[in-house]
Amino acid sequence: MLFCQTVQTVEDALDNQFTPSEMDMNWDTLTDQNDGEVPNLTTQRQMVITDAPEMLTIMLQRNNPFTGEKDNGRVSFEEELDLSSHLSEEAKVS
């Protein structure tokens, strides 16, 4: 499901969905190994497509999650969608 409250195109919604984000991690288990100091580690996660289908169905979330009101703004899209920037490295090779 793609959230479309702040975007104008399906491509923008995909970019938002597949953008790397920092993970909140609890490093307490590593403090014992580091003389009680919390290690300075950062972690990111990113969703990727491992196997792109020939036909893709996209569901747009167009309701405001806080008020439930429908967003009547337009979301444009092309007939063909280029997913290459969202593919995993393995999927790009095959």
Stockholm file with secondary structure:
# STOCKHOLM 1.0

chainA/1-94         MLFCQTVQTVEDALDNQFTPSEMDMNWDTLTDQNDGEVPNLTTQRQMVITDAPEMLTIMLQRNNPFTGEKDNGRVSFEEELDLSSHLSEEAKVS
#=GR chainA/1-94 SS CEECTTCSBHHHHHHHHTSCEECCCCCHHHHGGGTTCCCCCCCEECCCBSSCCSSCCCCEECBCTTTCCBCCCCCBCCSSCCCGGGBCHHHHHC
#=GC SS_cons        CEECTTCSBHHHHHHHHTSCEECCCCCHHHHGGGTTCCCCCCCEECCCBSSCCSSCCCCEECBCTTTCCBCCCCCBCCSSCCCGGGBCHHHHHC
//
